[in-house]
Amino acid sequence: MPETGTIKKSSSKKKKKKAAFQENFNFFLLLKVGFLISLSLLIVYLYYLHTKGTFISSMALLWNLHKKVIMIIFGFVSYSLGIFYLGFRKGRKG
């Protein structure tokens, strides 16, 4: 009989953990939808610039104004992806 009590306690803990994950899942889902909407709006705006014929001049202006920030972000993303890839490869081997 005591064994069934421990099983019930562990299953109730799993249910609580599952419920907490479901709350976070809604947040991540909203974050994902927001990112996809932002990405699609960016693509539409870039297409609009292309049809107006100002795409290249706008990108050159953005590059000149924000060159340092763009390079820092690119460096951070490259470094992070490199570290992640090395960890991924190490994890698959071992």
N, C-alpha and C positions, 0 to 999 in steps of 0.2 A: 503493500500500500504506500509506503513512503516514496517509492520510486515514481509512482504516477503523480504525486504532488510536485516532485522536482521537474517532471516533464511539463506539467502545466505551467509552472513558473517560467521555464525557459521559453515555452511557446508564447506566453503572454509578453515576454521581453522582446521576442522577435516581432510580434505584432506592433509593439510600441515603436521599435526601430523602423519598421516598414512605414508606419504612419508618419514618422518624422521625415523619412525620405520622400514620401509623397508630397509633403509640404514644400520641400526644397525642389522637387521635380517641377512643380508649377512655376517656381521662380526661374529655373533654368530654361524651361520651355518659353517663358515670356522673354527671357534674355535672348534666346535663339531666334525667336520671331522678330524681335526688335532689331537684331543684327542683320537678318535677311532683308527686312524692309529698308534699313539704312543702306545696305549694299545695292539693292535694286534702285533706290532713289539716286545713288551716286552714279550708277550706270546710265540711268535716264538723263541725268544732268550732263554727263560727259558726251552722250550722244547728241544732246541739244547743242552743246558747244561745237561739236563736230559739224553739225548741219549749218550752223551760223558761220563757220569758217574761222572761228577764234580759238579752237582747241589747242593748237600748238602755242600760240602766243600766251594763252592763259596758263598752260603748263609751264612755260618758260618763266613767266612772272612768278608763279608759285615756287618754282625751284630757286629763283634768285632771292626771294623774300625769306624762305624757310629752309635754306640749304642745310644749316647746322642741325636743326631739329630733325629733318628727314634722315640725315646721315646717322644721328644718334639712335633713332627708332630702328632704322635698318640694321645697325650694328647690334642692338639689343636683341632683336628678333633672330638675327643670324646666330648669335652666340647661344641663345636659348634653344633654338632648334638643333644646333650642333650638340649641345650637352644632352638634350633629350634623345637624340639619335644614338649617341654613344651609350647611354644608359639602356636604351631599347635593345641595341645589339648585344650588350653585355648580359642583359636579362634573358634573351633568347638562347644564348650559348650556355649559360650556367643554370 
